[in-house]
């Protein structure tokens, strides 16, 4: 789906659990779609503030989005945006390390952060009565971080452990490879968290440099959702965030990335592996093509997005042909053209057959119109998931902020109507444009063969295992 809720799941889950413990019901689903409840203001320093008034529950979510992520990095500093995200809560000019989180917890709230290709987000959830100290504390964190050297060492170790754990995850390994194969010049090729080598090279000076360049008011938005009045909360926000340095977003000049016309692939062989995994990546629409974004979302629910197990891929590859134990499609809208990915897990002997069957299903939607009733079922499920994602205030703030960081929060308000307007012709058009034959990248993980070589995809010959290394 368009919103990267999969990356937000740990935080959303924590918030839902906290609401359950606190005895609060979820916010009314669908409120986020009402433009009458949302206002946008730009502070004198350039910070955009989006407020959604939702008086039903005694909660407020503060969600700062910075339009800077791994897409703003180079090979040399890859991972610095993620490292910076780890450091933002580790001390300010008036607060020592960990004092911010302790304060928020003493208010009965919670705070966390995450980073992606295009943005980083920092959020706080508190009762509405504690909005003033929460705004002040978050404003201090964003305005006056000190990046203590000792905390840099602590977080460097934490990130190295995260990266080591990711290197045991087949999905993460193959996703990194598909990114590298799909992009040769655009920084979307870079892993979001960096690599173990690149993180070792990150110094405090590089973190400060990235902060100074990207964490300016004109490159940030604050989304507020909950039991607040915009007129009452805006003066508190201006007092707390007025110290942010004024500035416009840094210039970004990306070279155009050609779409592959021949399959780019990598086969990894791993000793003692009992399963076969593969990921295919096709170029996908970016935020500038909103009609294509929505058509692609519906198409993925026809085929079988992660939460659409009734889609064609599961029906055909798993239930009927019994080629896979898991299959899904995924698409996260990025500022620039990103990737649609397809994943299968199977017995090692069935990897190639599963890939052929998967590509056959893609060819079907490329060559034929999807029946209207099947599209309607896909839309119903997609909009149901979208409503569920926005059932809580933190979900609504995440949705508004996600689109605000890519383009504008208004897309969140238009999303359901745009989805309802997608036609069979739209779906075939985006399938033909983005899912063309041989225009994908492929990463495969299989058990190591005794003779030390593995057959390359498409029967083009053996691939030297010695060349297979993690990206």
C-alpha positions in Angstrom: 0.0 0.0 0.0 1.0 3.6 -0.3 1.7 4.4 3.3 4.6 2.6 4.9 2.6 1.3 7.8 4.8 -1.8 7.8 7.7 0.4 8.9 5.5 2.1 11.5 4.0 -1.2 12.9 6.2 -1.4 16.0 5.2 2.2 17.0 1.6 1.9 16.0 1.3 -1.3 18.0 2.9 0.3 21.1 0.4 3.1 20.8 -2.6 0.8 20.4 -1.4 -1.2 23.4 -1.0 1.9 25.5 -4.5 3.1 24.6 -5.9 -0.3 25.6 -4.1 -0.1 29.0 -5.3 3.5 29.5 -8.9 2.5 28.7 -9.3 4.9 25.7 -11.2 3.7 22.7 -9.7 4.4 19.2 -10.5 7.5 17.3 -13.5 7.4 14.9 -12.3 5.9 11.6 -12.7 8.2 8.7 -12.2 11.5 10.5 -9.0 12.1 8.7 -10.9 12.3 5.4 -12.8 15.4 6.5 -10.9 18.5 5.3 -13.0 20.7 7.5 -11.2 19.3 10.5 -7.7 20.0 9.2 -5.9 23.4 9.1 -2.4 24.3 7.9 -0.3 27.2 9.0 3.3 28.3 8.2 5.2 29.8 11.0 7.5 32.9 10.4 10.6 30.6 10.3 9.0 28.4 7.6 7.8 25.4 9.7 4.6 24.0 8.3 2.1 23.1 11.0 -0.9 20.8 10.2 -3.5 20.5 12.9 -6.4 18.1 12.9 -8.9 18.8 15.6 -10.4 15.6 17.0 -12.0 16.3 20.4 -13.4 12.8 21.0 -10.6 11.5 23.0 -8.3 13.1 25.6 -5.2 12.5 23.6 -2.8 14.5 21.4 -0.2 13.3 19.0 2.7 15.5 18.0 4.5 14.2 14.9 7.5 16.1 13.4 8.5 15.1 9.9 11.8 16.1 8.4 12.2 15.8 4.7 15.6 14.1 4.9 16.5 10.4 4.7 18.8 8.0 3.0 17.9 9.6 -0.3 19.9 12.6 0.8 23.0 10.6 1.5 26.0 9.4 -0.4 28.1 6.2 -0.3 30.4 8.0 2.0 27.9 8.9 4.7 25.2 6.3 4.1 23.3 5.7 7.3 23.8 9.2 8.7 20.1 10.1 8.6 19.3 7.0 10.6 22.2 7.6 13.0 20.9 11.2 13.5 17.4 9.9 14.2 18.9 7.8 17.0 20.7 10.8 18.4 18.0 13.4 18.5 16.6 12.3 21.9 20.0 12.0 23.5 20.4 15.4 25.0 19.9 19.1 24.4 21.3 22.3 25.7 18.9 22.2 28.6 18.2 18.5 28.9 20.7 15.7 29.6 20.8 12.3 27.8 17.5 10.4 28.2 15.8 13.3 30.1 13.4 14.0 27.3 12.0 10.4 27.2 11.8 10.4 31.0 9.8 13.6 31.0 7.4 12.3 28.4 6.9 9.0 30.3 6.3 11.0 33.6 3.5 12.7 31.7 2.0 9.3 31.0 3.0 9.5 27.3 5.5 8.0 24.9 7.9 9.1 22.3 9.7 7.4 19.4 11.3 8.0 16.0 11.9 6.3 12.7 13.7 7.1 9.4 13.1 6.1 5.8 14.3 6.9 2.3 12.7 10.4 2.1 12.1 11.4 5.7 12.5 11.0 9.4 9.7 11.4 11.9 9.7 12.1 15.7 6.5 11.7 17.6 5.0 12.1 21.0 1.6 10.9 22.4 0.3 12.5 25.6 -3.0 13.3 27.2 -4.4 16.6 26.0 -3.9 18.2 29.5 -0.1 17.8 29.0 0.1 19.4 25.6 2.1 22.4 26.8 5.1 20.6 28.3 5.1 18.0 25.5 5.3 20.7 22.8 8.0 22.5 24.7 10.1 19.4 25.2 9.8 18.2 21.6 10.6 21.7 20.3 13.7 21.7 22.5 14.8 18.3 21.1 14.4 19.4 17.5 16.0 22.9 18.0 18.9 22.3 20.4 20.4 18.8 20.1 23.9 18.5 21.4 24.9 15.0 20.1 27.1 14.0 23.1 30.1 12.0 22.2 29.5 9.2 24.7 25.9 8.8 23.4 27.4 8.6 19.8 29.4 5.6 20.9 26.4 4.0 22.5 24.2 4.4 19.5 26.9 3.3 17.1 27.0 0.0 19.0 23.2 -0.2 18.9 23.0 0.4 15.2 25.7 -2.2 14.5 23.7 -4.8 16.4 20.6 -3.8 14.4 22.5 -4.2 11.1 24.0 -7.5 12.2 20.5 -8.8 13.0 19.2 -7.5 9.6 22.0 -9.6 7.9 20.2 -12.7 9.1 16.8 -11.7 7.6 16.4 -13.0 4.0 13.8 -10.3 3.2 16.1 -7.5 4.3 19.1 -9.0 2.5 17.2 -9.4 -0.8 15.6 -5.9 -0.5 19.0 -4.3 -0.2 20.2 -6.2 -3.3 17.1 -5.3 -5.3 17.7 -1.7 -4.4 21.3 -1.9 -5.5 20.4 -3.6 -8.8 17.5 -1.3 -9.6 19.3 2.0 -9.1 22.7 2.8 -10.4 22.8 6.6 -9.9 19.8 7.5 -7.6 20.5 7.3 -3.9 17.4 5.1 -3.4 20.1 2.4 -4.1 21.5 3.0 -0.6 20.2 0.9 2.4 18.1 3.1 4.7 20.2 2.2 7.8 23.5 2.1 6.0 25.9 -0.8 6.1 28.2 -1.9 8.9 31.2 -0.4 7.0 29.5 2.9 6.3 28.2 3.3 9.8 31.8 2.8 11.2 32.8 5.8 9.1 30.1 8.1 10.6 31.6 10.7 12.9 29.9 13.3 15.1 31.0 15.9 12.6 29.0 14.1 9.8 25.9 13.9 12.0 26.1 17.6 12.9 26.7 18.5 9.2 23.6 16.5 8.1 21.5 18.1 10.9 22.7 21.7 10.0 21.9 21.1 6.3 18.5 19.4 6.5 17.0 20.2 9.9 15.8 23.7 9.0 12.3 24.9 9.5 11.4 25.1 5.8 12.3 21.4 5.4 10.1 20.3 8.3 6.4 19.9 9.2 4.7 19.4 12.5 1.5 17.4 12.4 -0.8 17.6 15.5 -3.9 15.4 15.9 -6.1 15.2 18.9 -8.2 17.1 21.5 -6.8 20.5 20.7 -7.9 23.7 19.1 -5.6 25.0 16.4 -5.9 28.6 17.7 -4.9 27.5 21.2 -2.0 25.2 20.3 -0.3 27.3 17.6 1.1 30.0 20.0 2.6 27.1 22.1 4.1 25.6 19.0 5.5 28.9 17.8 7.1 29.5 21.2 8.7 26.0 21.3 9.7 25.7 17.6 10.4 29.4 16.9 14.1 28.8 17.6 14.4 26.4 14.6 16.7 27.9 12.1 14.9 29.5 9.2 15.8 28.0 5.9 14.4 26.4 2.7 14.9 22.8 1.7 18.3 22.1 0.3 18.5 21.8 -3.4 18.3 18.2 -4.6 19.6 17.4 -8.1 19.1 13.7 -9.0 20.2 12.2 -12.2 17.4 10.5 -14.1 17.4 6.8 -13.5 16.8 4.6 -16.6 14.4 1.7 -16.3 16.1 -1.6 -17.0 15.3 -3.2 -20.3 16.9 -6.5 -19.3 16.6 -8.3 -16.0 19.3 -7.4 -13.5 19.9 -10.3 -11.1 21.9 -11.6 -8.2 21.8 -15.2 -6.8 23.0 -15.7 -3.2 23.8 -19.2 -2.0 23.9 -19.8 1.7 25.0 -23.0 3.5 22.4 -24.8 5.6 19.5 -22.9 4.2 16.4 -24.9 4.0 14.1 -22.6 2.0 14.3 -20.6 -1.2 13.5 -16.9 -1.3 13.3 -14.4 -4.1 12.4 -10.7 -4.5 11.6 -9.0 -7.8 11.6 -5.2 -8.1 9.9 -3.1 -10.8 10.1 0.7 -11.0 7.0 2.3 -9.5 5.3 5.7 -9.7 6.5 8.5 -7.4 4.4 11.2 -5.7 4.3 13.4 -8.8 2.1 10.8 -10.6 -0.8 10.6 -8.1 -3.2 8.9 -10.6 -0.6 6.2 -11.2 0.0 5.9 -7.4 -3.6 5.1 -6.8 -4.0 2.8 -9.7 -0.9 0.9 -8.6 -2.3 0.6 -5.1 -5.5 -1.0 -6.4 -3.5 -3.3 -8.8 -1.4 -4.6 -5.9 -4.6 -5.5 -4.0 -5.8 -7.4 -7.1 -2.5 -9.3 -7.2 -2.0 -9.7 -3.4 -0.5 -7.0 -1.3 0.8 -8.2 2.1 -2.5 -7.8 3.7 -4.5 -9.0 0.7 -4.2 -12.8 0.9 -7.3 -13.3 -1.2 -5.4 -11.8 -4.2 -4.5 -13.6 -7.4 -0.9 -14.5 -6.3 -2.0 -16.5 -3.3 -4.9 -18.1 -5.1 -2.8 -19.3 -8.0 0.8 -19.8 -6.6 0.0 -21.0 -3.1 -3.5 -22.6 -3.2 -3.8 -24.0 -6.7 -0.2 -24.7 -7.9 1.3 -25.2 -4.4 4.5 -23.6 -5.5 5.0 -21.3 -2.5 4.4 -21.1 1.3 4.3 -17.2 1.1 3.9 -14.7 -1.7 3.0 -11.0 -1.6 3.5 -7.7 -3.4 4.5 -4.4 -1.7 4.7 -0.8 -2.8 5.6 2.3 -0.8 5.1 5.6 -2.5 8.4 7.6 -2.5 9.0 11.2 -3.5 10.7 9.9 -6.7 9.9 6.7 -8.6 10.4 3.9 -6.2 9.9 0.1 -6.5 7.0 -2.4 -6.6 8.4 -5.6 -5.1 7.2 -9.2 -5.2 8.3 -11.8 -2.8 8.1 -15.6 -2.7 9.2 -18.2 -0.2 9.2 -21.8 -1.3 11.1 -25.1 -1.4 14.4 -24.5 -3.1 13.5 -26.7 -6.0 10.4 -24.6 -6.7 12.0 -21.1 -6.9 12.2 -21.0 -10.6 8.7 -22.4 -11.2 7.4 -19.9 -8.6 9.0 -17.0 -10.5 7.6 -18.1 -13.8 4.1 -18.4 -12.3 4.5 -15.0 -10.7 5.6 -13.4 -13.9 2.7 -15.1 -15.7 0.2 -13.4 -13.3 1.8 -10.0 -13.9 1.5 -10.6 -17.7 -2.2 -11.4 -17.2 -2.9 -7.9 -15.7 -0.6 -6.3 -18.3 -2.4 -7.9 -21.2 -6.0 -8.1 -20.1 -8.5 -5.8 -18.3 -9.2 -6.9 -14.7 -12.9 -7.6 -14.3 -14.8 -4.7 -12.6 -16.1 -6.9 -9.8 -12.6 -8.1 -8.9 -11.4 -4.4 -8.9 -14.3 -3.5 -6.6 -13.3 -6.3 -4.1 -9.8 -5.0 -4.2 -10.9 -1.4 -3.6 -13.1 -2.5 -0.7 -10.2 -4.3 1.0 -7.8 -1.5 0.3 -10.1 1.2 1.7 -10.8 -1.0 4.7 -7.1 -1.3 5.5 -6.7 2.5 5.0 -9.5 3.1 7.5 -8.0 0.7 10.0 -4.6 2.4 9.6 -6.3 5.7 10.5 -8.3 4.3 13.4 -6.1 6.0 16.0 -4.8 9.5 16.4 -1.2 8.3 15.9 -2.3 6.5 12.7 -3.9 9.7 11.4 -0.9 11.8 12.2 1.3 9.3 10.5 -0.8 9.4 7.4 -1.0 13.1 7.2 2.7 13.4 7.9 3.7 10.7 5.5 2.2 12.6 2.6 3.2 16.0 3.9 6.8 14.7 3.8 6.5 13.5 0.2 4.3 16.3 -1.2 1.3 17.6 0.8 -1.0 16.2 3.5 -3.9 17.0 1.2 -3.3 13.8 -0.7 -4.4 11.9 2.4 -7.7 13.8 2.4 -8.3 13.0 -1.3 -7.1 9.4 -1.2 -10.3 7.5 -0.9 -12.1 9.4 -3.7 -9.1 8.9 -5.9 -9.1 5.1 -5.2 -12.8 4.9 -6.0 -12.2 6.5 -9.3 -9.6 4.0 -10.5 -10.8 2.1 -13.6 -9.8 -1.2 -15.3 -8.1 0.8 -18.0 -6.0 2.7 -15.4 -4.9 -0.6 -13.9 -3.8 -2.1 -17.3 -2.1 1.2 -18.1 0.1 1.2 -15.0 0.8 -2.6 -15.4 2.0 -2.0 -18.9 4.0 1.1 -18.0 5.7 -0.1 -14.8 5.6 -3.9 -14.9 6.9 -4.4 -18.4 8.6 -7.7 -19.3 12.2 -8.0 -18.3 12.1 -4.5 -16.7 12.7 -5.8 -13.2 15.6 -6.6 -10.9 15.8 -10.0 -9.2 17.6 -11.2 -6.0 17.4 -14.9 -5.1 18.6 -16.8 -2.0 19.0 -20.5 -2.2 21.0 -23.3 -0.4 24.6 -23.5 -1.4 25.2 -26.1 -4.1 27.9 -28.7 -3.4 29.8 -28.0 -6.6 30.1 -24.3 -5.7 28.1 -22.8 -8.6 24.4 -22.1 -9.0 22.4 -21.8 -12.2 21.7 -18.2 -13.1 18.1 -17.0 -13.6 16.7 -17.8 -17.0 19.2 -20.5 -17.7 21.9 -18.1 -18.9 24.7 -20.1 -17.3 26.4 -20.6 -13.9 27.1 -17.8 -11.6 30.3 -17.9 -9.5 29.4 -18.2 -5.9 32.6 -16.5 -4.9 31.2 -13.3 -6.3 28.1 -13.4 -4.1 28.5 -11.1 -1.2 26.0 -9.1 0.9 25.6 -5.5 -0.3 
